């Protein structure tokens, strides 16, 4: 098992490679037409995808052609505000008409069932965060994707960002980290999956920065807010804050000498890294994130969910 220091150094190298690739990559070249379909229109993200691809045309050759909504109203709103030309009554109507799929439900429990028919047909698929609601379901889905040779990925836009990858680079130069503090908005009783819904934006960047080897977690409720203790197998200890209605995310590390708030001054890309990496996968089939990393994050969220109920330590199940 790699140490935390080895992980940070490896991640930093990967961040450098990805940053260089996004400068010279063919993403802005009109070399391959990609027709995109979206399943799910309740999220504002779907409108955002339409604006990026269809209105701003930030990826020439890529266009969102179809959308399916959980309700007719959601679908109509996304189509109108995102300039998406076609609404389908059944996602199956997109089969054979698209080259890439985005699945964008608010609750993760709906993601994989919606994506599976397309993955079986070899359609590159991006699943919005969080990837799924249960690890076992995710394992089987990704097994099928590998069997079919279909590229699949999923990530938090906060994790898959210029800022987070810059912080990973900064961590190479910070020695002997004893403790980590991280906070962000989340609701343990959200109707969209509790801690899964926004907690992924707290958890996934933490794992990008310090490794996937989280051993156990413990949640504590504080009225409308919550906190969590997180212990890595490496021995690193993290304290997390989940703030109802909060805005923004922050990470601080503590060494024997001082506390250091991790701040990046790297400007956000336009288009942002999360969109660039998604389209790169659509174009090349190269997945920007390992399946093991995707599942490890879901396993941590499941353990946090259990701890909301037990208010005790919960082991993170190995993936």
GUMIVO-989757 format. One record per residue (C-alpha): residue number from 1; residue in one letter; x negated, y, z negated. Coordinates in steps of 0.25 Angstrom, whole numbers, plus 5000, padded with zeros to 4 digits. Each point is the difference from the previous one (the first is absolute). Example, Ala and Ser with C-alpha at 12.3 -4.5 7.8 and 13.67 -1.06 7.14 Angstrom:
<site><n>1</n><res>a</res><px>4951</px><py>4982</py><pz>4969</pz></site>
<site><n>2</n><res>s</res><px>4994</px><py>5014</py><pz>5002</pz></site>
This chain:
<site><n>1</n><res>x</res><px>5000</px><py>5000</py><pz>5000</pz></site>
<site><n>2</n><res>x</res><px>4994</px><py>5014</py><pz>5004</pz></site>
<site><n>3</n><res>x</res><px>4998</px><py>5010</py><pz>4989</pz></site>
<site><n>4</n><res>x</res><px>5007</px><py>5013</py><pz>4999</pz></site>
<site><n>5</n><res>x</res><px>4987</px><py>5007</py><pz>5005</pz></site>
<site><n>6</n><res>x</res><px>4999</px><py>4991</py><pz>5012</pz></site>
<site><n>7</n><res>x</res><px>5014</px><py>5002</py><pz>5003</pz></site>
<site><n>8</n><res>x</res><px>4999</px><py>5015</py><pz>5000</pz></site>
<site><n>9</n><res>x</res><px>4987</px><py>5000</py><pz>5008</pz></site>
<site><n>10</n><res>x</res><px>5007</px><py>4991</py><pz>5011</pz></site>
<site><n>11</n><res>x</res><px>5012</px><py>5008</py><pz>5000</pz></site>
<site><n>12</n><res>x</res><px>4992</px><py>5013</py><pz>5002</pz></site>
<site><n>13</n><res>x</res><px>4993</px><py>4994</py><pz>5012</pz></site>
<site><n>14</n><res>x</res><px>5014</px><py>4996</py><pz>5005</pz></site>
<site><n>15</n><res>x</res><px>5005</px><py>5014</py><pz>4998</pz></site>
<site><n>16</n><res>x</res><px>4988</px><py>5005</py><pz>5008</pz></site>
<site><n>17</n><res>x</res><px>5002</px><py>4991</py><pz>5012</pz></site>
<site><n>18</n><res>x</res><px>5015</px><py>5003</py><pz>5000</pz></site>
<site><n>19</n><res>x</res><px>4998</px><py>5015</py><pz>5000</pz></site>
<site><n>20</n><res>x</res><px>4990</px><py>4999</py><pz>5011</pz></site>
<site><n>21</n><res>x</res><px>5009</px><py>4991</py><pz>5008</pz></site>
<site><n>22</n><res>x</res><px>5012</px><py>5010</py><pz>4999</pz></site>
<site><n>23</n><res>x</res><px>4991</px><py>5011</py><pz>5007</pz></site>
<site><n>24</n><res>x</res><px>4996</px><py>4991</py><pz>5012</pz></site>
<site><n>25</n><res>x</res><px>5012</px><py>4991</py><pz>5001</pz></site>
<site><n>26</n><res>x</res><px>5009</px><py>4999</py><pz>5012</pz></site>
<site><n>27</n><res>x</res><px>5012</px><py>5004</py><pz>4992</pz></site>
<site><n>28</n><res>x</res><px>5002</px><py>5013</py><pz>5007</pz></site>
<site><n>29</n><res>x</res><px>4997</px><py>4994</py><pz>5014</pz></site>
<site><n>30</n><res>x</res><px>5013</px><py>4996</py><pz>5008</pz></site>
<site><n>31</n><res>x</res><px>4994</px><py>4987</py><pz>5003</pz></site>
<site><n>32</n><res>x</res><px>5012</px><py>4991</py><pz>4996</pz></site>
<site><n>33</n><res>x</res><px>5015</px><py>5003</py><pz>4999</pz></site>
<site><n>34</n><res>x</res><px>5006</px><py>4995</py><pz>4987</pz></site>
<site><n>35</n><res>x</res><px>5015</px><py>5000</py><pz>4998</pz></site>
<site><n>36</n><res>x</res><px>5003</px><py>5000</py><pz>4985</pz></site>
<site><n>37</n><res>x</res><px>5012</px><py>4996</py><pz>4993</pz></site>
<site><n>38</n><res>x</res><px>5004</px><py>5003</py><pz>4985</pz></site>
<site><n>39</n><res>x</res><px>5008</px><py>4992</py><pz>4991</pz></site>
<site><n>40</n><res>x</res><px>5006</px><py>5009</py><pz>4989</pz></site>
<site><n>41</n><res>x</res><px>5004</px><py>5014</py><pz>5000</pz></site>
<site><n>42</n><res>x</res><px>5003</px><py>5003</py><pz>4986</pz></site>
<site><n>43</n><res>x</res><px>4986</px><py>5005</py><pz>4997</pz></site>
<site><n>44</n><res>x</res><px>4996</px><py>5014</py><pz>5005</pz></site>
<site><n>45</n><res>x</res><px>4988</px><py>4993</py><pz>5005</pz></site>
<site><n>46</n><res>x</res><px>5008</px><py>4995</py><pz>5013</pz></site>
<site><n>47</n><res>x</res><px>5002</px><py>5015</py><pz>5004</pz></site>
<site><n>48</n><res>x</res><px>4986</px><py>5002</py><pz>4997</pz></site>
<site><n>49</n><res>x</res><px>4995</px><py>4989</py><pz>5009</pz></site>
<site><n>50</n><res>x</res><px>5009</px><py>5006</py><pz>5011</pz></site>
<site><n>51</n><res>x</res><px>4995</px><py>5014</py><pz>4999</pz></site>
<site><n>52</n><res>x</res><px>4985</px><py>4995</py><pz>5000</pz></site>
<site><n>53</n><res>x</res><px>5002</px><py>4991</py><pz>5012</pz></site>
<site><n>54</n><res>x</res><px>5011</px><py>5006</py><pz>5008</pz></site>
<site><n>55</n><res>x</res><px>5000</px><py>5015</py><pz>4997</pz></site>
<site><n>56</n><res>x</res><px>4985</px><py>5003</py><pz>4997</pz></site>
<site><n>57</n><res>x</res><px>4995</px><py>4989</py><pz>5009</pz></site>
<site><n>58</n><res>x</res><px>4988</px><py>4998</py><pz>4991</pz></site>
<site><n>59</n><res>x</res><px>4998</px><py>4986</py><pz>5006</pz></site>
<site><n>60</n><res>x</res><px>5001</px><py>5001</py><pz>5015</pz></site>
<site><n>61</n><res>x</res><px>5007</px><py>4988</py><pz>5006</pz></site>
<site><n>62</n><res>x</res><px>5007</px><py>4996</py><pz>4986</pz></site>
<site><n>63</n><res>x</res><px>5014</px><py>5003</py><pz>4999</pz></site>
<site><n>64</n><res>x</res><px>5011</px><py>4996</py><pz>4990</pz></site>
<site><n>65</n><res>x</res><px>5011</px><py>4995</py><pz>5010</pz></site>
<site><n>66</n><res>x</res><px>5010</px><py>4993</py><pz>4990</pz></site>
<site><n>67</n><res>x</res><px>5005</px><py>5001</py><pz>4986</pz></site>
<site><n>68</n><res>x</res><px>5009</px><py>4991</py><pz>4992</pz></site>
<site><n>69</n><res>x</res><px>5006</px><py>5007</py><pz>4987</pz></site>
<site><n>70</n><res>x</res><px>5006</px><py>4994</py><pz>4987</pz></site>
<site><n>71</n><res>x</res><px>5012</px><py>5008</py><pz>5004</pz></site>
<site><n>72</n><res>x</res><px>5005</px><py>5007</py><pz>5012</pz></site>
<site><n>73</n><res>x</res><px>4998</px><py>5013</py><pz>4993</pz></site>
<site><n>74</n><res>x</res><px>4985</px><py>4997</py><pz>4997</pz></site>
<site><n>75</n><res>x</res><px>4998</px><py>4995</py><pz>5014</pz></site>
<site><n>76</n><res>x</res><px>5006</px><py>5013</py><pz>5006</pz></site>
<site><n>77</n><res>x</res><px>4993</px><py>5009</py><pz>4991</pz></site>
<site><n>78</n><res>x</res><px>4986</px><py>4994</py><pz>5003</pz></site>
<site><n>79</n><res>x</res><px>5003</px><py>4999</py><pz>5015</pz></site>
<site><n>80</n><res>x</res><px>5004</px><py>5015</py><pz>5001</pz></site>
<site><n>81</n><res>x</res><px>4989</px><py>5006</py><pz>4990</pz></site>
<site><n>82</n><res>x</res><px>4989</px><py>4990</py><pz>5006</pz></site>
<site><n>83</n><res>x</res><px>5004</px><py>5001</py><pz>5014</pz></site>
<site><n>84</n><res>x</res><px>5001</px><py>4985</py><pz>5001</pz></site>
<site><n>85</n><res>x</res><px>5008</px><py>4997</py><pz>5013</pz></site>
<site><n>86</n><res>x</res><px>5007</px><py>4987</py><pz>4997</pz></site>
<site><n>87</n><res>x</res><px>5008</px><py>4995</py><pz>4988</pz></site>
<site><n>88</n><res>x</res><px>5002</px><py>4985</py><pz>4999</pz></site>
<site><n>89</n><res>x</res><px>5011</px><py>4993</py><pz>4992</pz></site>
<site><n>90</n><res>x</res><px>4992</px><py>4988</py><pz>4998</pz></site>
<site><n>91</n><res>x</res><px>4985</px><py>5000</py><pz>4999</pz></site>
<site><n>92</n><res>x</res><px>5000</px><py>4987</py><pz>5009</pz></site>
<site><n>93</n><res>x</res><px>5004</px><py>5010</py><pz>5011</pz></site>
<site><n>94</n><res>x</res><px>4985</px><py>5005</py><pz>5000</pz></site>
<site><n>95</n><res>x</res><px>4994</px><py>4987</py><pz>5003</pz></site>
<site><n>96</n><res>x</res><px>4993</px><py>5000</py><pz>5013</pz></site>
<site><n>97</n><res>x</res><px>5001</px><py>5015</py><pz>5001</pz></site>
<site><n>98</n><res>x</res><px>4989</px><py>5004</py><pz>4990</pz></site>
<site><n>99</n><res>x</res><px>4985</px><py>4998</py><pz>4999</pz></site>
<site><n>100</n><res>x</res><px>4999</px><py>5003</py><pz>4985</pz></site>
<site><n>101</n><res>x</res><px>5009</px><py>5000</py><pz>4988</pz></site>
<site><n>102</n><res>x</res><px>5001</px><py>5009</py><pz>4987</pz></site>
<site><n>103</n><res>x</res><px>5009</px><py>4995</py><pz>4989</pz></site>
<site><n>104</n><res>x</res><px>5004</px><py>5011</py><pz>4990</pz></site>
<site><n>105</n><res>x</res><px>5010</px><py>4996</py><pz>4990</pz></site>
<site><n>106</n><res>x</res><px>5000</px><py>5007</py><pz>4986</pz></site>
<site><n>107</n><res>x</res><px>5001</px><py>4987</py><pz>4993</pz></site>
<site><n>108</n><res>x</res><px>4989</px><py>4990</py><pz>5003</pz></site>
<site><n>109</n><res>x</res><px>5009</px><py>4988</py><pz>4998</pz></site>
<site><n>110</n><res>x</res><px>5005</px><py>5003</py><pz>5014</pz></site>
<site><n>111</n><res>x</res><px>4987</px><py>5001</py><pz>5008</pz></site>
<site><n>112</n><res>x</res><px>4995</px><py>4986</py><pz>5003</pz></site>
<site><n>113</n><res>x</res><px>5014</px><py>4994</py><pz>5005</pz></site>
<site><n>114</n><res>x</res><px>5001</px><py>5012</py><pz>5009</pz></site>
<site><n>115</n><res>x</res><px>4986</px><py>4999</py><pz>5006</pz></site>
<site><n>116</n><res>x</res><px>4999</px><py>4985</py><pz>5001</pz></site>
<site><n>117</n><res>x</res><px>5007</px><py>4998</py><pz>5013</pz></site>
<site><n>118</n><res>x</res><px>4991</px><py>5010</py><pz>5007</pz></site>
<site><n>119</n><res>x</res><px>4987</px><py>4994</py><pz>4994</pz></site>
<site><n>120</n><res>x</res><px>5004</px><py>4986</py><pz>5005</pz></site>
<site><n>121</n><res>x</res><px>5001</px><py>5007</py><pz>5014</pz></site>
<site><n>122</n><res>x</res><px>4986</px><py>5006</py><pz>4998</pz></site>
<site><n>123</n><res>x</res><px>5004</px><py>5014</py><pz>4998</pz></site>
<site><n>124</n><res>x</res><px>4990</px><py>5008</py><pz>4992</pz></site>
<site><n>125</n><res>x</res><px>5007</px><py>5005</py><pz>4988</pz></site>
<site><n>126</n><res>x</res><px>4998</px><py>5011</py><pz>4989</pz></site>
<site><n>127</n><res>x</res><px>5007</px><py>4998</py><pz>4987</pz></site>
<site><n>128</n><res>x</res><px>5002</px><py>5012</py><pz>4992</pz></site>
<site><n>129</n><res>x</res><px>4996</px><py>5000</py><pz>4985</pz></site>
<site><n>130</n><res>x</res><px>5002</px><py>4992</py><pz>4993</pz></site>
<site><n>131</n><res>x</res><px>4998</px><py>4988</py><pz>5009</pz></site>
<site><n>132</n><res>x</res><px>5009</px><py>4990</py><pz>4993</pz></site>
<site><n>133</n><res>x</res><px>5007</px><py>4998</py><pz>4987</pz></site>
<site><n>134</n><res>x</res><px>4995</px><py>4986</py><pz>4996</pz></site>
<site><n>135</n><res>x</res><px>4986</px><py>4994</py><pz>5003</pz></site>
<site><n>136</n><res>x</res><px>5005</px><py>4986</py><pz>5004</pz></site>
<site><n>137</n><res>x</res><px>5008</px><py>5006</py><pz>5011</pz></site>
<site><n>138</n><res>x</res><px>4989</px><py>5009</py><pz>5005</pz></site>
<site><n>139</n><res>x</res><px>4990</px><py>4988</py><pz>5000</pz></site>
<site><n>140</n><res>x</res><px>5010</px><py>4992</py><pz>5009</pz></site>
<site><n>141</n><res>x</res><px>5002</px><py>5012</py><pz>5009</pz></site>
<site><n>142</n><res>x</res><px>4985</px><py>5003</py><pz>5002</pz></site>
<site><n>143</n><res>x</res><px>4998</px><py>4985</py><pz>5002</pz></site>
<site><n>144</n><res>x</res><px>5009</px><py>5000</py><pz>5012</pz></site>
<site><n>145</n><res>x</res><px>4994</px><py>5013</py><pz>5005</pz></site>
<site><n>146</n><res>x</res><px>4986</px><py>4994</py><pz>5000</pz></site>
<site><n>147</n><res>x</res><px>5006</px><py>4987</py><pz>5007</pz></site>
<site><n>148</n><res>x</res><px>5006</px><py>5009</py><pz>5011</pz></site>
<site><n>149</n><res>x</res><px>4988</px><py>5009</py><pz>5001</pz></site>
<site><n>150</n><res>x</res><px>5009</px><py>5012</py><pz>4997</pz></site>
<site><n>151</n><res>x</res><px>4993</px><py>5012</py><pz>4994</pz></site>
<site><n>152</n><res>x</res><px>5007</px><py>5005</py><pz>4987</pz></site>
<site><n>153</n><res>x</res><px>4996</px><py>5010</py><pz>4990</pz></site>
<site><n>154</n><res>x</res><px>5006</px><py>5009</py><pz>4989</pz></site>
<site><n>155</n><res>x</res><px>4995</px><py>5011</py><pz>4991</pz></site>
<site><n>156</n><res>x</res><px>5003</px><py>5012</py><pz>4992</pz></site>
<site><n>157</n><res>x</res><px>4997</px><py>5013</py><pz>5007</pz></site>
<site><n>158</n><res>x</res><px>4994</px><py>5005</py><pz>4987</pz></site>
<site><n>159</n><res>x</res><px>4990</px><py>4988</py><pz>5000</pz></site>
<site><n>160</n><res>x</res><px>4998</px><py>5000</py><pz>5015</pz></site>
<site><n>161</n><res>x</res><px>4995</px><py>5014</py><pz>5000</pz></site>
<site><n>162</n><res>x</res><px>4988</px><py>5009</py><pz>5003</pz></site>
<site><n>163</n><res>x</res><px>5000</px><py>5004</py><pz>4985</pz></site>
<site><n>164</n><res>x</res><px>5000</px><py>4986</py><pz>4994</pz></site>
<site><n>165</n><res>x</res><px>4989</px><py>4995</py><pz>5009</pz></site>
<site><n>166</n><res>x</res><px>4992</px><py>5013</py><pz>4997</pz></site>
<site><n>167</n><res>x</res><px>5002</px><py>4997</py><pz>4985</pz></site>
<site><n>168</n><res>x</res><px>4995</px><py>4986</py><pz>5003</pz></site>
<site><n>169</n><res>x</res><px>4987</px><py>5006</py><pz>5005</pz></site>
<site><n>170</n><res>x</res><px>4999</px><py>5009</py><pz>4988</pz></site>
<site><n>171</n><res>x</res><px>5001</px><py>4988</py><pz>4991</pz></site>
<site><n>172</n><res>x</res><px>4987</px><py>4994</py><pz>5005</pz></site>
<site><n>173</n><res>x</res><px>4993</px><py>5011</py><pz>4993</pz></site>
<site><n>174</n><res>x</res><px>5007</px><py>4999</py><pz>4986</pz></site>
<site><n>175</n><res>x</res><px>4993</px><py>4990</py><pz>4991</pz></site>
<site><n>176</n><res>x</res><px>5005</px><py>4993</py><pz>4988</pz></site>
<site><n>177</n><res>x</res><px>5015</px><py>5003</py><pz>5001</pz></site>
<site><n>178</n><res>x</res><px>5007</px><py>4995</py><pz>4987</pz></site>
<site><n>179</n><res>x</res><px>5014</px><py>5004</py><pz>5002</pz></site>
<site><n>180</n><res>x</res><px>5010</px><py>5005</py><pz>5011</pz></site>
<site><n>181</n><res>x</res><px>5012</px><py>5009</py><pz>4999</pz></site>
<site><n>182</n><res>x</res><px>5010</px><py>5001</py><pz>5011</pz></site>
<site><n>183</n><res>x</res><px>5014</px><py>5006</py><pz>5001</pz></site>
<site><n>184</n><res>x</res><px>5011</px><py>5003</py><pz>5010</pz></site>
<site><n>185</n><res>x</res><px>5015</px><py>5000</py><pz>5002</pz></site>
<site><n>186</n><res>x</res><px>5008</px><py>4987</py><pz>4998</pz></site>
<site><n>187</n><res>x</res><px>5013</px><py>4995</py><pz>4994</pz></site>
<site><n>188</n><res>x</res><px>5000</px><py>4986</py><pz>4993</pz></site>
<site><n>189</n><res>x</res><px>5015</px><py>4999</py><pz>5002</pz></site>
<site><n>190</n><res>x</res><px>5001</px><py>5005</py><pz>5015</pz></site>
<site><n>191</n><res>x</res><px>5011</px><py>4994</py><pz>5008</pz></site>
<site><n>192</n><res>x</res><px>4990</px><py>4997</py><pz>5011</pz></site>
<site><n>193</n><res>x</res><px>4992</px><py>4990</py><pz>4992</pz></site>
<site><n>194</n><res>x</res><px>4996</px><py>5007</py><pz>4987</pz></site>
<site><n>195</n><res>x</res><px>4985</px><py>5001</py><pz>4998</pz></site>
<site><n>196</n><res>x</res><px>4998</px><py>4995</py><pz>5014</pz></site>
<site><n>197</n><res>x</res><px>5005</px><py>5012</py><pz>5007</pz></site>
<site><n>198</n><res>x</res><px>4991</px><py>5011</py><pz>4997</pz></site>
<site><n>199</n><res>x</res><px>4991</px><py>4993</py><pz>4990</pz></site>
<site><n>200</n><res>x</res><px>4992</px><py>4994</py><pz>5013</pz></site>
<site><n>201</n><res>x</res><px>4995</px><py>5014</py><pz>5002</pz></site>
<site><n>202</n><res>x</res><px>4993</px><py>4999</py><pz>4986</pz></site>
<site><n>203</n><res>x</res><px>4996</px><py>4986</py><pz>5001</pz></site>
<site><n>204</n><res>x</res><px>4995</px><py>4998</py><pz>5014</pz></site>
<site><n>205</n><res>x</res><px>4990</px><py>5012</py><pz>5000</pz></site>
<site><n>206</n><res>x</res><px>4995</px><py>4995</py><pz>4986</pz></site>
<site><n>207</n><res>x</res><px>4997</px><py>4986</py><pz>5007</pz></site>
<site><n>208</n><res>x</res><px>4993</px><py>5006</py><pz>5012</pz></site>
<site><n>209</n><res>x</res><px>4991</px><py>5008</py><pz>4991</pz></site>
<site><n>210</n><res>x</res><px>4997</px><py>4990</py><pz>4989</pz></site>
<site><n>211</n><res>x</res><px>5003</px><py>4986</py><pz>5006</pz></site>
<site><n>212</n><res>x</res><px>5011</px><py>4990</py><pz>5001</pz></site>
<site><n>213</n><res>x</res><px>4996</px><py>4992</py><pz>4988</pz></site>
<site><n>214</n><res>x</res><px>5011</px><py>5005</py><pz>4990</pz></site>
<site><n>215</n><res>x</res><px>5001</px><py>4989</py><pz>4990</pz></site>
<site><n>216</n><res>x</res><px>5012</px><py>5005</py><pz>4991</pz></site>
<site><n>217</n><res>x</res><px>5009</px><py>5012</py><pz>4997</pz></site>
<site><n>218</n><res>x</res><px>5009</px><py>5005</py><pz>4989</pz></site>
<site><n>219</n><res>x</res><px>5011</px><py>5011</py><pz>5002</pz></site>
<site><n>220</n><res>x</res><px>5005</px><py>5009</py><pz>4989</pz></site>
<site><n>221</n><res>x</res><px>5013</px><py>5008</py><pz>5002</pz></site>
<site><n>222</n><res>x</res><px>5000</px><py>5015</py><pz>4995</pz></site>
<site><n>223</n><res>x</res><px>5015</px><py>5005</py><pz>5003</pz></site>
<site><n>224</n><res>x</res><px>5001</px><py>5002</py><pz>5014</pz></site>
<site><n>225</n><res>x</res><px>4985</px><py>4999</py><pz>5003</pz></site>
<site><n>226</n><res>x</res><px>4991</px><py>4988</py><pz>4998</pz></site>
<site><n>227</n><res>x</res><px>4985</px><py>4996</py><pz>4999</pz></site>
<site><n>228</n><res>x</res><px>4992</px><py>4988</py><pz>5002</pz></site>
<site><n>229</n><res>x</res><px>4987</px><py>4993</py><pz>4996</pz></site>
<site><n>230</n><res>x</res><px>4992</px><py>4993</py><pz>5010</pz></site>
<site><n>231</n><res>x</res><px>4989</px><py>4991</py><pz>4998</pz></site>
<site><n>232</n><res>x</res><px>4991</px><py>4996</py><pz>5012</pz></site>
<site><n>233</n><res>x</res><px>4992</px><py>4986</py><pz>5000</pz></site>
<site><n>234</n><res>x</res><px>4988</px><py>5009</py><pz>5001</pz></site>
<site><n>235</n><res>x</res><px>5003</px><py>5005</py><pz>4986</pz></site>
<site><n>236</n><res>x</res><px>5004</px><py>5014</py><pz>5005</pz></site>
<site><n>237</n><res>x</res><px>5012</px><py>5006</py><pz>4992</pz></site>
<site><n>238</n><res>x</res><px>5010</px><py>5010</py><pz>5007</pz></site>
<site><n>239</n><res>x</res><px>5011</px><py>5008</py><pz>4994</pz></site>
<site><n>240</n><res>x</res><px>5012</px><py>5003</py><pz>5009</pz></site>
<site><n>241</n><res>x</res><px>5011</px><py>5010</py><pz>4999</pz></site>
<site><n>242</n><res>x</res><px>5013</px><py>4999</py><pz>5008</pz></site>
<site><n>243</n><res>x</res><px>5007</px><py>5013</py><pz>4999</pz></site>
<site><n>244</n><res>x</res><px>5015</px><py>5001</py><pz>5004</pz></site>
<site><n>245</n><res>x</res><px>5002</px><py>5012</py><pz>5010</pz></site>
<site><n>246</n><res>x</res><px>4985</px><py>5003</py><pz>5000</pz></site>
<site><n>247</n><res>x</res><px>4992</px><py>5005</py><pz>5011</pz></site>
<site><n>248</n><res>x</res><px>4986</px><py>4997</py><pz>5005</pz></site>
<site><n>249</n><res>x</res><px>4990</px><py>4989</py><pz>4996</pz></site>
<site><n>250</n><res>x</res><px>4987</px><py>5002</py><pz>4992</pz></site>
<site><n>251</n><res>x</res><px>4989</px><py>4991</py><pz>4996</pz></site>
<site><n>252</n><res>x</res><px>4989</px><py>5002</py><pz>4989</pz></site>
<site><n>253</n><res>x</res><px>4989</px><py>4991</py><pz>4996</pz></site>
<site><n>254</n><res>x</res><px>4993</px><py>5000</py><pz>4987</pz></site>
<site><n>255</n><res>x</res><px>4985</px><py>4997</py><pz>4998</pz></site>
<site><n>256</n><res>x</res><px>4992</px><py>5000</py><pz>4987</pz></site>
<site><n>257</n><res>x</res><px>4996</px><py>5015</py><pz>5003</pz></site>
<site><n>258</n><res>x</res><px>5013</px><py>5006</py><pz>5005</pz></site>
<site><n>259</n><res>x</res><px>5013</px><py>4999</py><pz>5007</pz></site>
<site><n>260</n><res>x</res><px>5001</px><py>5003</py><pz>5015</pz></site>
<site><n>261</n><res>x</res><px>5012</px><py>5003</py><pz>5008</pz></site>
<site><n>262</n><res>x</res><px>4999</px><py>4994</py><pz>5014</pz></site>
<site><n>263</n><res>x</res><px>5003</px><py>5011</py><pz>5010</pz></site>
<site><n>264</n><res>x</res><px>4998</px><py>5000</py><pz>5015</pz></site>
<site><n>265</n><res>x</res><px>4998</px><py>5012</py><pz>5008</pz></site>
<site><n>266</n><res>x</res><px>5001</px><py>4992</py><pz>5013</pz></site>
<site><n>267</n><res>x</res><px>5011</px><py>5006</py><pz>5009</pz></site>
<site><n>268</n><res>x</res><px>5012</px><py>4991</py><pz>5003</pz></site>
<site><n>269</n><res>x</res><px>4999</px><py>4996</py><pz>5014</pz></site>
<site><n>270</n><res>x</res><px>5010</px><py>5004</py><pz>5011</pz></site>
<site><n>271</n><res>x</res><px>5005</px><py>4990</py><pz>5002</pz></site>
<site><n>272</n><res>x</res><px>4997</px><py>4994</py><pz>4987</pz></site>
<site><n>273</n><res>x</res><px>4992</px><py>4988</py><pz>4998</pz></site>
<site><n>274</n><res>x</res><px>5012</px><py>4990</py><pz>4996</pz></site>
<site><n>275</n><res>x</res><px>5006</px><py>5003</py><pz>5014</pz></site>
<site><n>276</n><res>x</res><px>4987</px><py>4999</py><pz>5007</pz></site>
<site><n>277</n><res>x</res><px>4997</px><py>4986</py><pz>4994</pz></site>
<site><n>278</n><res>x</res><px>5014</px><py>4995</py><pz>5003</pz></site>
<site><n>279</n><res>x</res><px>4999</px><py>5004</py><pz>5014</pz></site>
<site><n>280</n><res>x</res><px>4986</px><py>4994</py><pz>5001</pz></site>
<site><n>281</n><res>x</res><px>5006</px><py>4987</py><pz>4996</pz></site>
<site><n>282</n><res>x</res><px>5011</px><py>5001</py><pz>5010</pz></site>
<site><n>283</n><res>x</res><px>4990</px><py>5003</py><pz>5011</pz></site>
<site><n>284</n><res>x</res><px>4989</px><py>4990</py><pz>4997</pz></site>
<site><n>285</n><res>x</res><px>5006</px><py>4990</py><pz>4991</pz></site>
<site><n>286</n><res>x</res><px>4990</px><py>5003</py><pz>4989</pz></site>
<site><n>287</n><res>x</res><px>5006</px><py>5000</py><pz>4986</pz></site>
<site><n>288</n><res>x</res><px>4995</px><py>5011</py><pz>4991</pz></site>
<site><n>289</n><res>x</res><px>5002</px><py>4993</py><pz>4987</pz></site>
<site><n>290</n><res>x</res><px>4998</px><py>4985</py><pz>4996</pz></site>
<site><n>291</n><res>x</res><px>5012</px><py>4991</py><pz>4997</pz></site>
<site><n>292</n><res>x</res><px>4994</px><py>4997</py><pz>4987</pz></site>
<site><n>293</n><res>x</res><px>5000</px><py>5015</py><pz>4996</pz></site>
<site><n>294</n><res>x</res><px>5014</px><py>5002</py><pz>5004</pz></site>
<site><n>295</n><res>x</res><px>5005</px><py>4988</py><pz>4992</pz></site>
<site><n>296</n><res>x</res><px>4991</px><py>5004</py><pz>4988</pz></site>
<site><n>297</n><res>x</res><px>5007</px><py>5013</py><pz>4999</pz></site>
<site><n>298</n><res>x</res><px>5014</px><py>4994</py><pz>5000</pz></site>
<site><n>299</n><res>x</res><px>4995</px><py>4990</py><pz>4989</pz></site>
<site><n>300</n><res>x</res><px>4996</px><py>5012</py><pz>4991</pz></site>
<site><n>301</n><res>x</res><px>5014</px><py>5007</py><pz>5002</pz></site>
<site><n>302</n><res>x</res><px>5007</px><py>4987</py><pz>4997</pz></site>
<site><n>303</n><res>x</res><px>4992</px><py>4999</py><pz>4987</pz></site>
<site><n>304</n><res>x</res><px>5004</px><py>5014</py><pz>4996</pz></site>
<site><n>305</n><res>x</res><px>5014</px><py>4997</py><pz>5003</pz></site>
<site><n>306</n><res>x</res><px>5000</px><py>4988</py><pz>4991</pz></site>
<site><n>307</n><res>x</res><px>4993</px><py>5009</py><pz>4989</pz></site>
<site><n>308</n><res>x</res><px>5011</px><py>5011</py><pz>5001</pz></site>
<site><n>309</n><res>x</res><px>5009</px><py>4989</py><pz>4994</pz></site>
<site><n>310</n><res>x</res><px>4991</px><py>4993</py><pz>4990</pz></site>
<site><n>311</n><res>x</res><px>4992</px><py>5013</py><pz>4996</pz></site>
<site><n>312</n><res>x</res><px>4988</px><py>4990</py><pz>4999</pz></site>
<site><n>313</n><res>x</res><px>4988</px><py>4996</py><pz>5007</pz></site>
<site><n>314</n><res>x</res><px>5003</px><py>4993</py><pz>5013</pz></site>
<site><n>315</n><res>x</res><px>4990</px><py>4992</py><pz>5008</pz></site>
<site><n>316</n><res>x</res><px>4998</px><py>5003</py><pz>5015</pz></site>
<site><n>317</n><res>x</res><px>5002</px><py>4988</py><pz>5008</pz></site>
<site><n>318</n><res>x</res><px>4989</px><py>4997</py><pz>5009</pz></site>
<site><n>319</n><res>x</res><px>5003</px><py>5000</py><pz>5015</pz></site>
